[in-house]
Amino acid sequence: MSYYDIDSILTDAEKIPCTFQLDIPDLGYLDNTPTQPLKAGTKVSLPLWLAEMLVIANTGGPDNKTFVTFDLPRALGNDVVQALKADPRAVPLRDQSAHFYGLATHMMDLSEEQELGSVLRKTFVTRAAEISLHARKVGGVGTKGKGKDEGSNLGIGGAGEEFLRGLDEWERKLFRKAHDGAKAGKEWMESIKKN
């Protein structure tokens, strides 16, 4: 991803629940107590970019005590993971996070959660097949007698709109590429038939 990639910037802004394990002077403003130190045991939601830096710097002291721990965000919580295990197609990922897969890949790098990777892999493969199927069907791709732009509505309206609403940003990009590819393939086949 590029430094200027808006999806990357928005993913890095996702909030991660963190718990400070030590008293930290001059950071009370994170807990709305600006004149006090941040107390041990305080739970604070921090942006992913900051939580990531704290985890990397979290080497622990001589007594091997870390100064911050984090939990998986709600978007990757146990309820969501269990629903994804049951049927990945039934979970609207955008309701969890607009950048679900971006957040998940960052959290897999930071977390020691073994099950998360396999659940996300199964989720992406299952949903990618569904996305490909919908991308070929929507918009009247290659329909004769229609205007030039008629086949590019990407399923707006009805079931297509509902389907698109549940896709996160990576899936929307995949949908767009699959739709454009199917449309270009049909246009090519029609041009071959005419010649």
C-alpha positions, 0 to 999 in steps of 0.5 A: 500500500502507498503512503497516500492510500486512503484505505490504508489511512482509514484502516490505521485509524480504526480503534483498538482496545488497549489496557495500560499495565503501568502508571504512565505520567503525563498521559492522563488526557487519554483517559480525560484526566489531564492533570493525572498520570494514566493509571495501571489497568486503564482501558483506552481505545487507541488508533491502530497505528499507535497501538501497533507502535506500542506493541512493537515497543512493548518489550517489557522491563527487567521484570518482564512486565509489559506496559500495554496489552491489547484486545482484538477489536469488536470487528474481530471479536469472538461473536464475529469469528463464530458467525464467520465460521458458521457461514461467511456469506451471512456476515455483512463485513462492512457493518463490522468495519469498512476496512475489515480485511485490512484491520484483520491483517494488521491484527494477525501480525500483532496478535498470537491468535492462531484460529483467526488466520484460518477463519479469515482465509476461509471467509475470503475464499468463500466470499470471493466466489460469491462476489465473482458470481454476483459480479458476472450477473449484475448490470445486464453485462453484454445485453444487446440493444442497450446503451453503452453505459447500461451494463455498468451499474454494478447492481444498484437497486434490489438485491444487488444493492443489498449485496454491495452494502455488506462488502468491505472495501477490499471486496468492493474492489474485487467486485469492481474488477470482476464486473469490469472483466466480465463486461470486457469479456462479453464485449470482446466476444460480441465484437468477434461475433460481428466480424 
